[in-house]
Amino acid sequence: MATPDESRKRLWRFKLNDTTTLEVSAAAGPTEKQIRRRGRWSLVLGTLVAALMVSAVAGAAVWTDQQDYAPGSVVTISGDNSNDAGYLPGETVVVSVSGPNGYEASCEAVADENGAWSCQVTLWDTDLAQGTYTYTATGQLSGTSESGTFIDAINIVSRDSTCSTDTNSFTTGDVVCPRVTGIGGPFPKSGEVKWWAPGLDPDSAASTFSDAFSVSTGNFNGVTHTVIACGTWTLRVFQPAGTLQDTHTFTVTGCAPANSAPTANANGPYSVNEGGSVALSGSGSDPDAGQTLTFSWDLDNDGTFETAGQNPIFSAVGRDGPDSQTVVLKVCDNGTPSLCDTDSTTVSILNVPPTVTLSGPNSADEGETKSYSYSTSDPGIETFTHTASCGANGTLSNDSFDGATGAGSFDCTFPDGPASSTVEVTVDDGDGGSDSDSIGVTVANVAPTVAASFASASVSCGSDNATLNVSFTDPGVDTHTASVDWGDGSSVEALGPVTSPFSTSHTYAAAGMYNAAVTVTDSDGDSGSDPTNAVTVNFTIVGGGILQPINPGPPTSVFKYKSTIPVKIKIADCDGSFPSTLEPQISVQKLNGGTPSGTEEASSTSAADSGTTMRFDLSNQQYIYNLATKPLSDSSATYQIKITITQTGQTIYATFGLKP
């Protein structure tokens, strides 16, 4: 700010900052108007510009409110008049910002009376914002230009167990919480946090912990872990997985003093039968209090401790005795570093005779063939021999045996029952040792299986009018008798000794439907039957069909429409009688339109019958039905009459025609 002094000299004061004021003066005398005329103002302004240039050369300071930002952050950029020189009070400062992936932004501010100013830009809110930014602040009057940088990066730090306070120092057994910041959108984003314990190279060694994450915000707390090993731990964040973003280290102290090795004791010696097993009993001690010991065994003395546990089972399956085996126990503590000790002993393997196991059924039906198999267990290396038997009531076949393994199989056929038989096998190991196994088999009698059917399912009246064909099977060695219940009320017919197949005939004395049951009994008293064999004995239709005045055709009988047609049928039973209680059913069906050619019959004057049941005409010993033609649908058509005898299922048909 410039202020004139109206004393003997013309004096202007320009305050450049809090501590510096520039004074410019001119001698008194001429008026100010004259001075302007003479260009004295040019001198004043020239002096002022020179002073401003000197001030600009002195430099200014610019900075951001923090050095590292997250995507979407608002960045505050500030500047001032450092060292009493730089940005001028009241001037406009323009800030241009450039960053990764083509990011460009700008802001401007007016310097206050101390030359201080600040303005803001906003970063992209995606992971495109990650990288380094450069900004330049230029005073529009002074020409002062200062630059600076800031970054948008993903960072990882270590925090305490509550995930609230950053710290790089922990004690063994503490819970460490990794804190990740600065991940950009769009969300969700995934990655992983990896840990390396002291002594591990993060660039070459496998990580101690590895935790995948998927987040919907840029800042989050990762999975916590309890740290035990003392020294420098390394944390790394990868986003996406496999792309390293930041590395952080923290230290763990407070570990126990140096570890001392434990002492192992395998105990023993031990002994076991070949093919058997024995429990080993290891023990160990450690001079360091509080240590946890782990036990493992090398049971085949090959240098590899393949069996975990303090008291494992030593198996001698597949081992040949007499023999011995060296076994070694290793005991390790959980100190840092873990230390181990070993101790060895022997297991004596004793010889044993073979053991035979026979498998197969303990029951059979007569005539059945059953299969049996057996195995031989012998831990030794032997050449076996064998004998097999199906017992007193069985026959041996398909005997197969493997002398190297002692395994084999055979079949037994049991021809007849009821009986019993002992199935047995013996295996010898060639060294005087042998073993046998047996199965007692109960052989059951089997009843005959019977199948029968009538030679014809529908027969007429007459002597021996129905023939029943019978076949049966029986796996036993038996003789057989048979009987038939013909289902007509006659006595059950006993047939005496029979062989399969056989046939027998019967006379059904009355028409109707019948069911015959045949039974076959073996010599052991068991029987089988076929109880469902149906046959129909038909009534005799006197005259072969429907009687006059309807022709059996051709020629077809033709009646006048609206006339009454007497339908007659005569039915005889097997004894020649004419049953009156059959109630035959009658129905009429149109076959086609048009009156057929045929014989025109006389019309009846009898009253028409109703319903569908024919009535019995006692005087003529026949059934009759006066059929009304008026209800029929077509006065010029061909029709079919159907009569059904429900007792036998017989049907009788006749055709007639109508004309107007």
Secondary structure, DSSP 8 states (H G I E B T S, - for coil): ---EE-SSEEEEEEE-SSS-EEEEEEESSS-HHHHHHHTHHHHHHHHHHHHHHHHHHT--EEEES-SEE-TT-EEEEEEE-GGG-SS-TT-EEEEEEE-GGG-EEEEEEE--TTS-EEEEEE--SBGGG-EEEEEEEEETTT--EEEEEEEE--EEEEE-TTS-SB-SEEETT-EEEEEEE---BSS-EEEEEEEE-TT--TTTS--SEEEEEEESSS-EE---EE--S-EEEEEEEESSTT-EEEEEEEEEE---S-----EEE----EEEETT-EEE---EEE-SSTT---EEEEETTSSS---EESSS-EEE-TT--SSEEEEEEEEEE--SSS--EEEEEEEEEEE----EEEEE--SEEETT-EEEEEEEEE-SS----EEEEE--TT-EEEEEEEETTTTEEEEEEE--SSSEEEEEEEEEE-SSS-EEEEEEEEEEE----EEEEEES-SEE-SSTT-EEEEEEEE-SSS--EEEEEE-SSSS--EEEEE--SSEEEEE---S-EEEEEEEEEEETTS-EEEEEEEEEEE--EEETTSS-TTS-SSSSEEEEETT-EEEEEEEEE-TTS---S----EEEEEEEEES--SEEE---B-S----SSB-EEETTTTEEEEEEESTTSS-SSEEEEEEEEETTTTEEEEEEEEEE-
